[in-house]
Amino acid sequence: MLLGLPENLSTLVARRFTAAKEANQIVFSKTQLTTLHASGVPYQLRYCPALAKKQNQAPKPDEKKGPKPDPFENPSPDLLIAEIPRDQPRYALVLNKFPVIPNHFILATKAWKSQTDILEKEDVEATYACLQSWGETTTDGGQDRSLDAAKRLFAFYNSGEESGASQPHRHIQFLPVEAMRESESDPWRPLVDHFASEKVTKTGSGLLVLPQLPFMHFARDIPSNPSADMLYEIYLSLYRAAVTAARGASEDLSRTEGPAAISYNLAMTLSTMIICPRRSETAQLTIDPQQASDVHQAGTLSLNGTILAGTLMVKAEAEWNELRSNPENLNAVLTAISFPRSDGTDPSS
């Protein structure tokens, strides 16, 4: 899919992000950042106090709530980046209104489609097109193309009630890897990168697994310049493996449309696609209640597809301190929201 953008995607997003921030159209929250080492994989831990303030504004029990507004039905002009593809737009690129990472943006379907449905081939194709376009530079009227290897995107998709999804309108999110990293000396790199550089295990169906991760996951390499059919075949093979892991071999795997059978997180870079079946949106972390009495649901961590980037965020200082002091607790958190690989649900066993 050719996006048909008037300029480089990373340049366009950065320009729109800066303008929206200066116009107070987005609410950017700064975070404290550290790196935890659990299971031999460096994980980013971000502390965002603004998240607690947002959650503390929960409605009162007797307060009536109207229907949740759809931010993608008619995106604000201040947040809209572009509509793609240019000749016949089916998607909108929209800035995240509440980012903690600069240039966080979203690919949303223009027509209403459910976040809990199985993805369509065009969704996966459009996601890959954004990943591919991020590092491209054009010269001579766009005729010559080169790739800036320092500019990379991480894409993730939250599907289902237990996935950490915040909106029912279908959307896929993008984070610039260079914006996530604290510095060039930071040992962190996206979790999906470890499939290319470390020893992996292959399941009976040829899917890739990192043996050091405590939670159920499956990945596949993406070949150079894949067709839309190839990308979709990779996605469906991962989705089916996740369904089998979560539901068992008796589940019908022939459906390729309609509601997904499970909640899951999906992530993609140019080289790898990975899926994680979910059984819970939240995990409990034992903390001193006196240290977080002013934070709503302190000790309850809500996690989404950024876990597949190797990053997670906490809202309370007590949570931040507990994980930094006892990084081994991260494994229990990650296992609680997915399926432990030791429970016999691994299709490779």
ABEGO torsion letter per residue (X at the ends): XBAGBABBAAAAAAAAAAAAAAAGABBBBBBBBBBBBBGGBBBBBBBBAAAAAAAAABBBAABBBBBBBBAAABBBAAABABBOBAABBABBBBBBABBABBGBBBBBBABBBBAABBBBAAAAAAAAAAAAAAABBBBGGGABBBBBAABBBBBBBBBEAAAGBABABBBBBBBBAAAABABAABABBBAAAAAAABBBBBBAAGBBBBAABABBBBBBBBBBGBBAAAAAAAAAAAAAAAAAAAAEAABBAABABEBBABBBBBBBBAABBBBBBBABABBBBBBBAAAAAABBGBGBBBBBAAAAAGBBBBABAAAAAAAAABAAAAAAAAAAABBBAAAGABAAX
